[in-house]
Amino acid sequence: MACQKLSIKNWAVEDRPREKLLTKGISSLSNAELIAILIGSGNKNESAVDLSKRILNDVSNNLNELGKLTIDKLKRDYSGIGEAKAISIVAAMELGRRRKLSEAVEKPRISGSRDVYDLMHPLLADLPHEEFWVVLLNRANKVISTQKISQGGIAGTVIDCKLIMKAAVDQLASAIILCHNHPSGNLRPSHHDKINTQKLVEAGKVMDVPILDHLIVADHGFFSFADEGEL
């Protein structure tokens, strides 16, 4: 009796490529599993993973050789690979090629409050309303990302501590710098600025993600809580 194809839907959840990616991370997937995600389904005799393995076997498991396959060849030689799936494979290979050609962007390193001001001034200085941002840093104090947390009116904006800590956890940040603007140009922190800063400093201690500074940005300068000894 011929063996019946075992659909990916019948696999254990942790072995399905998409679920495996979500639970174990992208690096846990084999090349065949990554291609299986691209094509989505196989044919009547092969699962998406089995079909992907066969395609890879035909190019000696060499992704550079896979990148040379044309849409017409993929369609002609592999049952279950139609135009849309072939385009997905070819497009993914081209993206990989372009990624290799792209220069890695050096992330800025924060060594003091002036670095933060130079980074955030273009985003905040000319706004007619307040915005609250965070600068997320890795262990080397290099910028992982900058994220806007909230936007308010002329006099203030609401700050949600949970959103800030979630952003840090999601980005695996090792430290946080807080930043907001004062459209009025007044660089002195308000009473609420001081209270919110202290609340976030305490939350950072609990989460083991320290708050290194809080900058108030205006067009002509900035105020640094760390520089002024108010952290």
Beta strands, then each sheet from edge to edge (+ up, - down):
strand 1: 131-137
strand 2: 143-151
strand 3: 175-181
strand 4: 211-218
strand 5: 221-224
sheet 1: 2+ 1- 3+ 4+ 5-
end
